[in-house]
Amino acid sequence: MITKDISQSVVKKDHVDKVAGQLPYISDVKMEDMLYGVLYRSPIAYGKVLSIEYPILPEGYHVIGAEHIPGGNFVKILIPDQPIFANEWVNYIGEPIFMLVGKELEVLYQLLDEAQVKFEEHEATYTLDDAIEKMTDVMATHEFGESLQTIEEIGKKAYQIIEEEYETGYQEHVYLEPQGMLGIYQEDEIQVQGSMQCLYYIKNALISALACDDDEVRVIQSPTGGGFGGKEDFPSMMACHVAIAAQVVKKPVMLLFDRSEDLVVTTKRHPSKIKYKTALDRDGNILSMSTEVFLDGGANTGLSPVVLQRALLNSAGVYKIPHYHAKGYVLKTNTVPNGAFRGFGAPQSFAGLESHMGHIARIAGKDPLEYKRQYLVKQGEPTITNGRFRDPIFMEDMIEDLLKTLNYKKKKEEFARFNQQSPRFKKGIGTSLFLHGCGFTGSGERDHIKATVKLLKTKDDQVLVKISNSDMGQGIFTTLSKIVAQELGVPYEEISFPYPDTKDVPDSGPTVASRTTMIVGKLLERAARRLKEKWQSGVEQEIVEDYVHEEMIPWDEKTFSGDAYPAYSWGVNIVEVEVDSFTGNVQLEKIHASFDIGKAIDERIVKGQIDGGMAQGLAYGFMEKMTSKQGRIQQRSITDYGPPTAMDIVHIESKLYDNPYAGGPYGAKGVGELTLIGGAPAVQSAIEDALAVPFYQIPITPEIIIESLEKREGEAVD
Amino acid sequence: MIKFKLNGSVVETDAPSTVRLLDLLREEFELIGSKEGCGEGECGACSVLVDNLVQNSCLIPIGALEGTDVQTIEGYSKTPQYQVLNECYATAGGVQCGFCTPGMIIATEALLSKNPHPSEEEIREGISGNLCRCTGYNMIVDAIQLAAKKGDGLW
C-alpha cells in the first residue's frame, strides 16, 4: 500500500502474527539442553555479606557468582556502582548475590531455600524523607537559573511568598510480558536474546562484564511485550547474568521473572519530593520562583542523574517564569534502584508544577487555566537554560479550540450548580499544559549516541532496514518502514525490517527518549533518499547514514545552559471527573487531549500512543500506588498495585495539530513520552475542582481524598 | 489419564492432575499462544475457552478438564469469527506489543458469543479480566464494536 499522505494509517506489519499468538517472545523459546537460572537475592536492605553456604547441588546444577565474572563486577550504565553479583556489601532487598542454574525450575527454587547466607546488618536509609534529612548520599546534583541572591531580593519586596511541598510515588511499568533473557554459548561468541529496548546498552555491558572483544558478544531482540522504559536499563543486568552463566556451563541459560519477582526487583519511576517557593505581587502575579527537586534513586545510580536532568529541565513547564531558579538532587536509599520510565523525570516535574500553578491561581482568585495561560512561552522566547523555543508554538490555539469544543465556561457553571445540589457526588474539570523535549538532552546525540543507520538493498531489490531500535509495541516496524517506503515510492509492505541483531545492525542508539521516529526516522529518510538516487536494479547496494547535529545554542552540561533539546512536542489535556465524597472514589467521565507532535507518521499508531500513554498518566495520578516499607516493596501482585482495567478508562477525544519540524522525518517530532505527562496533573486539577480542596501528592487515592475532606471539615468546625 | 477435547481433537495426558492447564498447553502441546503474564489469574494473557467460557488457564488444574472442550487461540484462529476479529483489531488499532492480544481475542469471542451486540459498557466489563498496558483499551473497545457490526450473524 502506498499512501498519499504519510499520516494515513496502515495495518501494522506485525499485526497478523501478534493476533495469532505465534510470535515467539523469549518465554516461548526452548532450546536443546537449555537450563534455567534463578537468583539468590538479598533479604536485607543494607549490610555486609559474611559467609555464603551454597546448597549441595545435584549433578547438572551449578552456582554462578561474582568469582565467575571475567571482567568488572558491575553493570555498565553510567558509573560502576551496580554489582552483577553482590559479593561484599548488599544495598537493597532483592539485590542478586548468586545464581543457581539447572534443568528444573522446581529443583532450583528448592535449592535456593537451602542456601545459607550470613549478613552483618547495618542501618539502612529506607525513605526519601530520611535521605533528605541526612543529605549524605547524593548521587547527582544540578543547579541553574537566576542567582538565589537575586531571588531573595525579589522576595523581600513581594506581597507574599507561597511555599509548597509536593510528593509523587513509585510507578511500576507493568509491561504485560515480564522480563526475560536467554544466554547462548557458542564456541566463538556469547549470544543474548530477550525482551529489550536497547541492544547496544546490553552489548556494551556484556563486553565490560565478559572482558571480551566486540565480535565475541551478540545481542538479538526478541519480540518485546511492552517496555515503557522498564526494559531500557534493567535488562543489561539480566543479560550479564545469563551470559556469564552460559559461558561457565557452556549451555543455553534462560532467566525468566515471574510477575511477583518482576514487581519487586525491577526498576520503577523515581518517587520524588519537589519544593516550590514562589514570590507573588499584590495581584497574584509571579515575581520569581525557585524549585528544588529530590529524586529517590534507590540503591544504585543507574540512569538517575539523567532522569534528574530531565526533571529539572522541565521544572518550569510550558511557562515563562520571571526569575527562575532550579536545583535538584538524586539521593541514595537502600531500596530497589529506580530507572527509566516513559517521561523520564518529566511526569514528576509536571505533576508538581501544574499543581503549584493551580494552587497559586486559586490564591490569586483566578481560574487555574486562565492563570496558567498568561505565562505560556511563545516562539522565540528563551528556555530556562537560555536556549530558544525556535519553532512555532500552537498552545494558545490548542487551548482555545478545546475551550470552544467543550463550551468550557458553561460546563464549569453546570458543574458548580450540580455540586451545589449534590451533597455526595461532585463533578470537576481540570487541565494540564505540558511539553516534552524530544531526543537526548543537549549534545547527547552528537557526543554519546552517534547514531548510524543502514539500508541494504539485495540483488533481488529487497530493501532491509538495519537499525538497533526495538519495536516493543509502539509500532516502529511499521512507521519507520513507511518512511523508507515513501521515499522510495514503494509499498511499505515491501520493506523488510527484521528483529535487530547487533551482528547485523549498526548502533542507531537506544529505543528511548522519544527519539526513534524523530532522530532515527530522519536518518532513514535521508538514507532512503540517497538509495533512490543511486538505485541500480539487480545490484546489491548499501547506504549508511550518520547522525548530523543540528546547529543550536551549544549545550553546556556543567552550567546547564544552551538548547537542552532540538525540538519540543506539546500537549493540552482536559479531564472531567466525578468524585464520590463518601468513598473517595474518582470516576473519569470525559477526556480531551490535543497534541502537537509535528506530523503523525501514522495517525492510528499515534492514537494508540495517546490512549495508552494517557491511561498510564491518568492512573499515575489517582490509581497506581506502590510503596516500600523497611526497604521492601509491598505490592507483590498486579492487583495489589492497581493499573487500570477497561472499566476504569473512558473514550479519549484527541486531536493532532500539524506543525512540521524540519529536523524530523516528514516533520515528525517525538510522541511516546509526551502522551503520559499530562494525565496525572489534569486528573489532580479536576479532583481539586470537584472538591475545592488542594492536594499535594499523587496518587490521590480514595484514602487521601477522605483524609483531606475530613481535615477540611475539622478546620471548618475549629 | 485425563481426557478432554483440545482445539477440536480429543487428547489424553498422563500429566499429574495438579499441573496447570497453561503449562500443559505450552510444554506438552507446544501451543505458545496462551501467554503467562502473571500466573495468578489477574492479567488474562493466558485466557482460553473451556466449554465456551473464558478462563485463565494458569488457574486451572488439568484434573478439572476431564470431558471438557478447550479451545486456545491456535484452534480459534481457524474459525471465521477469528477472521473478523483479526480484521477489526487491525482496523481499530487494538494491537501494540501483542502479549495480551491472544487472550484479549479469546475474551472477545466469549463476550460476543454470549452477547452479539454488546454496549460499550458491556464490552468494557467483558474484557475487564484482561489487562493491556499499551493501548489504554479504547481501541480494543472500538475493535469489538466494529466486529459486532461487521460479523453480524456470525455470533
Interface residues (C-beta under 8 A of the other chain):
Chain A: S9 V11 K12 D14 H15 V16 D17 K18 V19 A20 G21 Q22 L23 P24 Y25 S27 D28 H173 V174 Y175 L176 E177 P178 P223 T224 G225 G226 F228 D258 R259 M472 G473 Q474 G475 R604 I605 K607 G608 D611 G612 G613 M614 A615 Q616 S637 I638 T639 P643 P644 T645 A646 M647 I649 H651 I652
Chain B: R26 I32 G33 S34 K35 E36 G37 C38 G39 E40 E42 C43 A45 I73 E74 S77 L85 N86 Y89 A90 T91 G93 V95 Q96 C97 G98 F99 C100 T101 P102 I105 I123 R124 E125 I127 S128 G129 N130 L131 C132 R133 C134 T135 G136 Y137 N138 M139 I140 V141
